[in-house]
Amino acid sequence: MTTTWDPALYLRFTDHRLRPALDLMARVPLPDAATIYDLGCGPGNVTKLIAERWPNAQVTGVDSSPEMLEKARAIPGIAWRHADLARWRADAPADLVYSNAAFHWLDDHATLFPHLLAQVRAGGFLAVQMPRQQIKPTHRILYEVAREPAWAATALPGLRENPVAEPQDYFEWLTRDAATLDIWEVEYLQVLEGENAVLNWVLGSIARPVVDRLPPDQQKAFLALYGERLAAAYPRRPDGRTLLPFRRLFIVAQRRTQP
C-alpha cells in the first residue's frame, strides 16, 4: 500500500525536524564538493541548505514521494529526481551522499548501508540521520493500539517496530570500507505547541502508514485512543506546551581511499 505524505503537516514542525539535519551537516568535514545527493529530500527545505553550504556542487534531491517532490520543485537551482531509495544508485561516485530522516523506512540496513557508502568516491562522505525512537512511548503506544482486535488485521502491516539497529551494528557494517566513522546519538527535548501536539507530530511520520491502512470509519476511533494514551504519556504543561524527548542516530562515514 502506498503512503501519501502531507508536506504541510510535515513542515508544521520545521524547526524541530531541521535542527538534526543541520547538526548532521555541521559534522561533515568537506570543504568543497562537486556532486551531492540528498536522499529522502522531502519538500526540499534541507536540500536548499545543502546547496547553500556547498555552492559549487551539483545538488540532486531524491525522494519516492510525488507529493513531496511537487513541493520541492519550487526551489530553483537543484535537480529533483523521483526514485525508490532502496534501489537508488548514483550516476557517478559522489562527494557526499546525505540523508536526513529517511532510511528508517527501509529494511536490510546490513546490505543497504555498505551500498550507500559504495556510491561515494574515495575520500568522500556518507552522512545519515535517522530517528531511533522505537523504544519510546510515541512508538510503543502506537504498537499497542495497532494490536487491539478492532484494527489489528489492517493496522499491523503498517508498523515498523525495529526500523533502526544499534549504533554498533552500523559500525560493523561500514568499518570495512570506511577510513573514518563517526557515530553518535542525541536525545532532543522538543517543546511542542498546541493541542494534541505529539499526535500531530507522529501523524507526519511513524503513524501515517498505519492510519492510511485503516478504513475512514475506523481512523477516528484509532486516533482518539492513540491520542488519549499519548496525552497521558506526554501531558500538556500548564503553559500549553508539551515536552517530547526524541532520540536520533547520526552516522558520518568517510570512504577509504584504498581497499
C-alpha positions as CSV (number, residue, x, y, z in Angstrom):
1,M,0.0,0.0,0.0
2,T,1.3,3.5,-0.9
3,T,1.5,6.1,1.8
4,T,0.5,9.6,0.9
5,W,2.8,12.1,2.6
6,D,1.4,15.6,3.5
7,P,4.2,18.2,3.1
8,A,2.2,20.8,5.0
9,L,1.8,18.6,8.1
10,Y,5.5,17.6,7.9
11,L,6.6,21.2,7.7
12,R,4.4,22.2,10.7
13,F,7.3,21.2,12.9
14,T,10.1,22.5,10.6
15,D,12.3,23.9,13.4
16,H,12.4,20.5,15.3
17,R,12.9,18.5,12.1
18,L,15.5,20.9,10.8
19,R,17.8,21.0,13.8
20,P,19.2,17.4,13.5
21,A,19.6,18.0,9.7
22,L,21.8,21.0,10.5
23,D,23.7,19.1,13.3
24,L,24.5,16.3,10.8
25,M,25.6,18.8,8.1
26,A,27.9,20.5,10.6
27,R,29.8,17.3,11.2
28,V,30.7,16.6,7.6
29,P,34.3,17.8,7.2
30,L,34.0,18.5,3.5
31,P,35.3,22.0,2.4
32,D,34.1,21.8,-1.2
33,A,32.1,19.4,-3.3
34,A,31.2,18.8,-7.0
35,T,28.4,16.3,-6.6
36,I,25.9,15.8,-3.7
37,Y,22.8,13.7,-3.4
38,D,20.2,14.3,-0.7
39,L,18.3,11.1,-0.3
40,G,14.8,11.3,1.0
41,C,14.8,15.0,0.4
42,G,11.1,15.5,1.2
43,P,9.9,19.1,0.4
44,G,13.5,20.2,-0.2
45,N,14.0,22.6,2.7
46,V,17.1,20.8,3.8
47,T,18.4,20.3,0.2
48,K,18.3,24.0,-0.2
49,L,20.6,24.5,2.8
50,I,22.9,21.8,1.4
51,A,23.2,23.8,-1.8
52,E,23.9,26.9,0.1
53,R,26.6,25.2,2.3
54,W,28.4,23.8,-0.9
55,P,27.6,26.4,-3.6
56,N,29.9,24.8,-6.2
57,A,28.2,21.4,-6.1
58,Q,25.6,20.0,-8.4
59,V,23.0,19.0,-5.8
60,T,20.3,16.4,-6.5
61,G,17.3,15.8,-4.2
62,V,15.9,12.3,-4.4
63,D,12.6,11.1,-3.0
64,S,10.0,8.4,-3.6
65,S,7.0,10.7,-2.8
66,P,5.5,12.7,-5.7
67,E,3.7,15.0,-3.2
68,M,7.0,15.9,-1.5
69,L,8.8,16.5,-4.9
70,E,6.0,18.6,-6.2
71,K,6.6,21.0,-3.2
72,A,10.4,20.7,-3.6
73,R,10.4,21.7,-7.3
74,A,9.5,25.2,-6.4
75,I,13.1,25.6,-5.2
76,P,15.4,26.6,-8.1
77,G,18.9,25.6,-8.9
78,I,18.6,22.0,-7.7
79,A,17.9,18.8,-9.7
80,W,15.0,16.7,-8.4
81,R,14.6,13.0,-9.0
82,H,11.8,10.6,-8.2
83,A,13.3,7.2,-7.2
84,D,12.9,4.2,-4.9
85,L,15.6,4.8,-2.3
86,A,16.1,1.1,-1.8
87,R,17.2,0.7,-5.4
88,W,18.9,4.1,-5.9
89,R,22.4,4.3,-7.4
90,A,24.5,7.4,-8.1
91,D,25.1,8.3,-11.7
92,A,28.8,8.7,-10.7
93,P,30.6,8.4,-7.3
94,A,29.6,11.4,-5.2
95,D,31.5,13.7,-2.9
96,L,28.6,13.5,-0.4
97,V,25.6,11.2,0.0
98,Y,23.4,12.8,2.6
99,S,20.2,11.7,4.2
100,N,18.1,13.2,6.9
101,A,15.3,11.0,8.5
102,A,14.6,8.7,5.5
103,F,16.3,5.3,5.9
104,H,14.4,4.2,8.9
105,W,11.6,3.5,6.4
106,L,13.8,0.9,4.6
107,D,14.8,-2.6,5.5
108,D,18.0,-4.7,5.4
109,H,20.4,-2.0,6.7
110,A,23.2,-4.5,6.8
111,T,23.1,-4.5,3.0
112,L,21.8,-1.0,2.4
113,F,24.4,1.0,4.3
114,P,27.5,-0.6,2.6
115,H,25.8,0.0,-0.7
116,L,25.3,3.7,0.2
117,L,28.9,4.1,1.1
118,A,29.8,2.5,-2.2
119,Q,28.1,5.4,-4.0
120,V,30.7,7.8,-2.6
121,R,34.0,8.5,-4.2
122,A,37.2,7.6,-2.3
123,G,37.7,10.2,0.4
124,G,34.1,11.3,0.1
125,F,31.4,11.1,2.8
126,L,28.1,9.3,3.7
127,A,26.1,11.3,6.2
128,V,22.9,9.9,7.6
129,Q,20.5,10.8,10.4
130,M,17.6,8.5,11.5
131,P,15.1,8.6,14.4
132,R,15.7,5.8,16.9
133,Q,12.6,6.5,18.8
134,Q,11.1,3.0,18.6
135,I,11.9,2.3,22.3
136,K,10.0,5.4,23.4
137,P,6.3,5.9,24.2
138,T,5.4,7.6,20.9
139,H,6.1,4.3,19.2
140,R,5.4,1.8,21.9
141,I,1.9,3.1,22.3
142,L,1.3,3.0,18.6
143,Y,2.3,-0.7,18.5
144,E,0.0,-1.4,21.5
145,V,-3.0,0.3,19.9
146,A,-2.4,-1.3,16.5
147,R,-2.5,-4.7,18.1
148,E,-6.0,-4.2,19.5
149,P,-8.6,-6.6,17.9
150,A,-10.6,-3.8,16.4
151,W,-8.0,-3.0,13.8
152,A,-5.0,-5.4,14.2
153,A,-5.6,-7.2,10.9
154,T,-5.4,-3.9,9.0
155,A,-3.0,-1.8,11.0
156,L,-0.3,-4.2,11.9
157,P,1.2,-4.5,8.4
158,G,1.9,-0.7,8.5
159,L,4.1,-1.0,11.6
160,R,7.9,-0.8,11.7
161,E,8.8,-2.0,15.2
162,N,12.6,-2.0,14.9
163,P,13.5,0.2,12.0
164,V,16.9,1.3,13.2
165,A,19.6,-1.0,14.6
166,E,22.0,-0.4,17.5
167,P,24.8,2.1,16.8
168,Q,27.5,-0.6,17.0
169,D,25.8,-2.6,14.2
170,Y,26.3,0.3,11.8
171,F,29.9,0.4,12.8
172,E,30.3,-3.3,11.9
173,W,28.5,-2.9,8.6
174,L,30.6,0.2,7.5
175,T,34.0,-0.2,9.0
176,R,35.5,-2.4,6.2
177,D,35.2,0.4,3.6
178,A,35.4,3.4,5.9
179,A,38.5,5.4,6.6
180,T,36.8,7.2,9.5
181,L,33.5,6.5,11.2
182,D,31.7,9.0,13.5
183,I,28.5,7.5,15.1
184,W,26.6,9.1,17.9
185,E,23.1,9.5,19.4
186,V,21.3,12.6,20.6
187,E,18.0,12.9,22.5
188,Y,16.4,16.3,21.8
189,L,13.9,17.8,24.2
190,Q,11.4,19.1,21.7
191,V,9.0,21.8,23.0
192,L,5.7,21.5,21.0
193,E,2.9,24.0,20.9
194,G,-0.8,23.5,20.5
195,E,-3.4,20.8,21.3
196,N,-2.7,17.2,20.5
197,A,0.9,18.3,19.7
198,V,2.5,14.8,20.0
199,L,-0.2,13.2,17.9
200,N,0.2,15.8,15.2
201,W,3.9,15.1,15.2
202,V,3.7,11.4,14.7
203,L,1.0,11.8,12.1
204,G,3.7,13.5,10.0
205,S,5.9,10.4,10.4
206,I,5.6,7.0,12.0
207,A,1.8,6.9,12.4
208,R,1.0,7.8,8.8
209,P,1.4,4.4,7.2
210,V,-0.6,2.8,10.0
211,V,-3.5,5.2,9.8
212,D,-3.6,5.1,6.0
213,R,-4.3,1.4,6.1
214,L,-7.5,1.9,8.1
215,P,-10.9,2.5,6.6
216,P,-12.0,6.1,7.1
217,D,-14.7,5.0,9.6
218,Q,-12.0,3.4,11.8
219,Q,-9.4,6.1,11.7
220,K,-11.3,8.5,14.0
221,A,-11.6,5.8,16.8
222,F,-8.0,4.7,16.3
223,L,-6.6,8.2,16.6
224,A,-8.8,9.0,19.6
225,L,-7.4,6.1,21.5
226,Y,-3.8,6.7,20.4
227,G,-4.1,10.4,21.1
228,E,-5.6,9.7,24.6
229,R,-2.7,7.4,25.5
230,L,-0.1,9.8,24.1
231,A,-1.6,12.7,26.1
232,A,-1.1,10.6,29.3
233,A,2.5,9.8,28.4
234,Y,3.3,13.3,27.4
235,P,1.0,15.6,29.4
236,R,0.5,19.2,28.3
237,R,2.1,21.7,30.7
238,P,0.0,24.5,32.3
239,D,1.6,26.9,29.9
240,G,0.1,25.0,27.0
241,R,3.4,23.4,25.8
242,T,4.2,19.7,25.6
243,L,7.7,18.3,26.0
244,L,8.7,15.4,23.7
245,P,12.1,13.8,24.2
246,F,13.2,12.4,20.8
247,R,16.2,10.2,20.1
248,R,18.2,10.3,16.9
249,L,21.1,8.3,15.5
250,F,23.8,10.0,13.4
251,I,26.4,8.5,11.1
252,V,29.2,10.2,9.2
253,A,31.5,7.8,7.3
254,Q,34.4,8.7,5.0
255,R,35.2,6.2,2.3
256,R,38.6,4.6,2.2
257,T,41.0,5.9,-0.5
258,Q,42.5,2.4,-0.8
259,P,40.9,-1.1,-0.5
